[in-house]
């Protein structure tokens, strides 16, 4: 996922595109039968996606599956742009000129800005009136905006988990089969695992509000939250206590914090970190680079937290832009197929993403892979606990996210106490135009 400054660029792009369309009514309204099942005549649906290295093979398999399954459907899939933001910019430009894609594969983190774009089809009725999407019930809320628009249909979802290196645990005298379950245990183990002489830290994590959502997840399982009712709620006692503990670990060089998830992941993959809070989607590549020396489990919680476990989901979603009723019906049929177990199992098998629907969990190929790679189970266990990250909206949403992030940086650097850093950020955000 991209950082919030990038989302700010996306928001500006989408606003400009909305003006180009000349539409003032949010989300084009299809006719009564536009989402009706079946395609009456051969129809080609254009599909745009990005990150070809990640998605090429899986999307080709999904297209082959659905073209064979759905009568009269042809899918013209092509990789466009270097990332989600470039894909969006090019898609909105094409839509404004009347040559846009029917379906795009977007980042779930872009739900809110996309929901305000008139060209985006509201898929609420499609989802409500079709049993094909019932298996996606755990994931659909992640692709639904705060204004009620069902922006997308989840392609695949990731969840943050705790990775730990079994060999490092053994060398430090820790039980390699007993990862930490509480924040206090996590930090105590990190102190034992760290080796300042070699630069190895006991725990690596990023502090971005986006990416794998590790910070919001560890906060939620400490009884804290980032946003409540559209307002900053992160300056609580629980948040201050958590940040103070992590800052002590940073000061003692047992905890390594990074601006980006890729840096935090690299520390673990190069064995310069013994534990890592990161995305389950990294697991297949990690198996190739490290082998089965690591395990995965849920993100630790505060010892005094008794609430339900929460894992904020990230990932990708299918978004529909079709305008004509014929194209809408064909695109809706494609999305019904994309939501089925034959298609939703493919991202899980080909990558580390969670299967897009619970029905795919019963597939023999999925069951076989879980037996061969038991480290994937932590992600499966998180499926029932997935939640949509509350994001700062409004004109200054990106600035608000930056202020929150900067409060953690100041505390980690020892420039301010955790409480002072969080309270000052809260005051800054309250003066901004956010919702």
C-alpha positions, 0 to 999 in steps of 0.5 A: 500500500502507498503512504498517505502523501501519495493518497493526497495526490490520488485525491487531487487526481480524482477530484480533477477527474470528477470535474472533467466528467461534468457529473454532480451526482455521486456514483452513476446510477444504473438502470433497474436491470443493469446488474441482472445475471447473464450476458445477452451478446458477446461482450468484451470487458476491459480490465486494468491493473498494476504491479505486473510482477505481483499480479500478472500470473494470478490475473491471467489465471482468473481471466482464463477461469472466468472466460471459460465459465461465463458465456459471452464474456471476454476480458481484455486485461492489461497492466497499466502504470507503475503503481496504484496512483499512476493507474488511477491517474491514467484511468481517470484521464481515459474515463474523462475522454470516454475510453476508460476501463470497465474494471480496475484493480485498486488498493483497498486503502483508496476506498474513501477518495474513490467513493466520491468519484461519480464514475465509480459504480456503487456496487451495493445492490449488486452485492445485496442481490447476488448470493455469489458474494456471500463468501466475501462477507468478512472482506466486503466492509473493507471495500465500503466507504463511510458514505455507504458506497460499496466501492469495490469487491475484494480481490485479496486481503492481507493482515498484519502478523508477528513473524519470529525467527526460531533459530534466534530464539534458540540461541537466546535461550527462548522457546522457539515454539512459544512466541510472545503473546503480550506487548510486555513479553514482546519487548522482553523477548526483543531485549534478549534477542537484540545484539547491538554489537552486530546491529541486530534488533529484537523487533522491527516494525514500521510506523506508517499509518498505511502499508500493513497497518501494524501500528493501528493493529498493535494499538487496537489490541492495546485498547487504543484507537487512531480515530473515533467518530471522525476525530483523532482519538489516539492521545489516550492513556492506552496509546501513550503507554504503548508508545512509551514502551516502544520508545524505550525499546528504540532507545535501548536498541532492541526495537528497530522502527522504520518509515516504510514496511519494505525496510522493516521487512528487509531487516527481518529477511536479512536476519538483522531483526529476530521478530517483525510485525508485517503483512502475511502477504510477504510469507511466500517470498520469505519462505524462499529466502529464509526457509522454514526457520520462522513462525507466524502468529497474531500481533501481541496485545496489551496484558490488560486488554480483554477485548476482541482481537483486531487485525486491520486489513489491507489488499486490493479490490475490483472497482467497476467504471462501466457506463452502458448497461450492456457493459455493466451487466458483463462487468457484473458477471465478471465480478460474480465470477471473480468472487467465486471460490475458483477465482478467490483461491488463486491469489492465496495459492500464487501469493501470500494474500488471504483467499478472497472468500471463506468458501475458498478455504474448503478447496483441496488446493488451499487445504493442501497448501496450508498443510505444506506451509503451516505458517500461513495459518496465522493469516487464515486465523485473522480473517474473522478479526479483519477490520477496516482502518478508520482513515482521516478524510476530508481535504486535510486527511493526508496532513492529519495522517502525517501529523499522527505519524510524526508524533510517533517519530518524535517519541521514538527519537526521544525529542518528546514524551509519548504523551506530549507528542500524541497530544500535540499531534491531536491538537494539530489535527483538530485545527485541520479540515478533516472528517 
